[in-house]
């Protein structure tokens, strides 16, 4: 088992990565705050991992479960409220702990529920997708979507433990594994050039779900993320670099409807756009974009804008991105392979050129 | 103008109390984070104070307003979402500031919206009721109700400024003034016996809206609250003493339906119950209860349980109170006039006796 610590003073917490972690009572029980637990999961994950997780918690007084419908389309205030319904019907009090068992959508909603229920209860993340293991379960960002924007309603709320069981990746659909790899490759691009090189050489092993390779890639991704989060928990500045490709990507998700494109797929296209723009501004060599594009293609990820989406629509949706300040579009771009920057005031014409070069109309 | 500071390190903030504060641009502008503001108010308050508040903010780039329906019945996730709708439609970004103009319901919802919108934006409180000026606007508790419990969904989120304009109390209905006085008297009971004596002697002046008297009573109430909040911001322990009478009171509000009883009215009855129980346990002299009851009666506040509400129903609703830990009912009681305590394990029979003595069936 690998372990990475997110250093946040009194709120520091471990990320445990390895096989057969779900089901180990000794691993999870020390991080349960009181004697009550509510597991939040979804219809896809429950049949696979709910039973061993429940078993590991069975010494507690109360273990309830909320099974949400699967998918980003359900990541909204109504679904969130169904978690509150169960917590109140089952009389969970302020000493309860919410355990998220699932991918990013489950983790984001369960985490936001934990942040808000009775103004904050215990929270543990058991991410079961690669994307959740390397990104969304780490760092304390929780949220639900609004019809007018992704992750617009949420909180910074850190878990007390992240349990990333690599066994859960065995049953993960290929498409979701690839979507997770888009975020893994992102860490190489923004902060860790040697890791980027390693990924380029080991991509096929990861796609074949080589366990040692996945454990290494997850741990190194989490290490990179933890370092950035520790330096800037609430995204005052640096943390925004984690959003490489996300401003373009969120626009794709918003316009295509949540759930039609996977988050990692939209981020892949967004990353290609960010690299194109960085090269267009003369900051990086076009080969960085070409290498990334080739890796995405090997992983079966999309690398072009969805058909028919216009530059005007992109810019409209990107205008409400959370990273923007006082009306200025802010983008995460690269100054070098392994070195990201947050830029305001990139000329609109160059953004439009990039969008068109990547397939927008 | 009186000023009280809530001491929370880097998040400390002033409470300004006095006349004609709404409308003073110099007072509010230094506490607006960016160049955008969204005022959240309600249909009752908007015609009275919205215009001067808007005028004081008119040098900013964007001043939008959300006018909510008035009343506790609307303090729910749906109304909260209407605030997010406006923020997103009007393209407010992460540097926006939400200004709450109204009573406790407006402040609680606007504050929770500020805590959640894009994971946290600026927040200023302009409370216009006595209850909000002495209690709900101070200390950072924000929330909405759930059909199964009051304030069950919320966050701790501190404002950067509280502006308590005593002019707003001139138009306040008598019933709401009295409801606010119930919380003012509470501070005397839990932490400030000399203030309790002062209130006993000056109650008629306050009911007649004597301005100097009200300014003094608000400032002293805020001073008491600020001291408790500074010592225990997130209600790990001590802060719960601010909830004297609230566990019983919340049960009344829940069963009667939010909005039929004013919060302060329910707290008044709950306080009488807490004092009865404290005396029944032999901790305080019955005269404390008698003096408080007499003050409540002079103010026109209720002092008995709503008709027909059963002890069983009280205990059922109180079982989900946020202060409870691991199934134990926890109550705020008095050990002396001016000295509160938080107690678990009070015998159920004595709680029932108190409930019946105060009119429950």
Interface residues (C-beta under 8 A of the other chain):
Chain A: X34 X35 X36 X61 X77 X81 X84 X85 X88 X89 X91 X93 X94 X95 X115 X116 X117 X118 X119 X120 X141 X143 X146 X148 X149 X152 X153 X154 X155 X156 X234 X235 X319 X320 X322 X323 X324 X325 X326 X327
Chain B: X34 X35 X36 X61 X77 X81 X84 X85 X88 X89 X91 X93 X94 X95 X115 X116 X117 X118 X119 X120 X141 X143 X146 X148 X149 X152 X153 X154 X155 X156 X234 X235 X319 X320 X322 X323 X324 X325 X326 X327
